[in-house]
Amino acid sequence: DNPGRPNMRKVTCLLYLNEGWKEGDGGELELVPFLGKPVVIEPRMNRLVLFRSDLVLHRVLPNMEARYCLTIWIDAEEGHVNRD
């Protein structure tokens, strides 16, 4: 989901749609704040996650079962983007 440079994404919004998700199904979201410890978020039904995608490293851990998620990206205004 990396759009390449210049990346205008500012905020990522995730809504998980996984009925009956259980530990071991995988597909958790891992957020890694700058100089912080990783935070793992389970993809449980109706869980809404919002984070600054331009400041927080993130990845989805391997999944063993199907994983459903609605994703919305909120972009920065033109001229407010790191173009390096």
C-alpha positions in Angstrom: 0.0 0.0 0.0 3.0 2.3 -0.4 2.1 5.0 -3.0 5.8 6.0 -3.4 7.2 9.5 -3.2 5.9 12.0 -2.6 3.7 10.2 -0.1 0.8 12.5 0.8 -0.7 10.2 3.4 -1.1 11.8 6.7 -3.6 9.6 8.6 -4.6 6.0 8.2 -8.1 4.8 9.3 -8.7 1.1 9.7 -12.0 -0.6 10.5 -11.7 -4.3 11.1 -14.5 -6.6 9.9 -13.3 -10.0 11.3 -16.1 -11.8 13.1 -14.9 -14.4 15.4 -11.2 -13.4 15.1 -9.1 -15.3 17.7 -5.5 -15.4 18.8 -3.5 -17.4 16.3 -5.5 -16.2 13.3 -2.8 -13.5 12.7 -3.1 -10.4 10.7 -2.5 -8.1 13.7 -1.3 -4.5 13.0 2.1 -3.6 14.5 2.7 0.1 15.1 6.3 1.3 15.9 6.3 4.8 17.3 9.6 6.7 16.8 12.0 5.6 19.6 9.1 3.6 21.2 8.2 0.0 21.7 6.1 -1.8 19.1 2.4 -1.9 19.8 0.4 -4.9 18.4 -3.3 -4.4 17.7 -5.6 -7.4 17.2 -8.0 -7.1 14.1 -11.2 -7.6 16.1 -14.7 -7.0 14.6 -15.7 -3.3 14.6 -12.3 -2.1 16.0 -11.4 1.3 14.6 -7.7 2.3 14.5 -6.4 5.7 13.5 -2.8 6.6 13.4 -0.4 9.2 11.8 0.9 7.2 8.9 3.5 9.8 8.1 5.1 9.5 11.6 4.5 5.9 12.7 6.1 2.9 11.1 3.6 0.1 10.7 3.0 -3.3 9.2 0.5 -6.2 9.2 1.8 -9.4 10.7 1.3 -12.7 8.8 -2.2 -14.0 8.8 -3.3 -17.7 9.1 -7.0 -16.9 8.3 -8.8 -14.4 6.1 -8.5 -10.9 7.3 -11.0 -8.1 6.4 -10.4 -4.5 6.8 -11.8 -1.2 5.4 -8.9 1.3 4.9 -9.2 5.0 4.4 -6.2 7.3 3.9 -6.4 11.0 4.6 -3.9 13.0 2.6 -2.0 16.1 3.4 -2.8 19.4 1.6 -0.7 20.2 -1.4 2.5 22.0 -0.2 2.5 20.2 3.2 4.3 17.1 2.1 7.9 15.8 2.6 9.0 15.4 -1.0 12.5 14.0 -0.2 
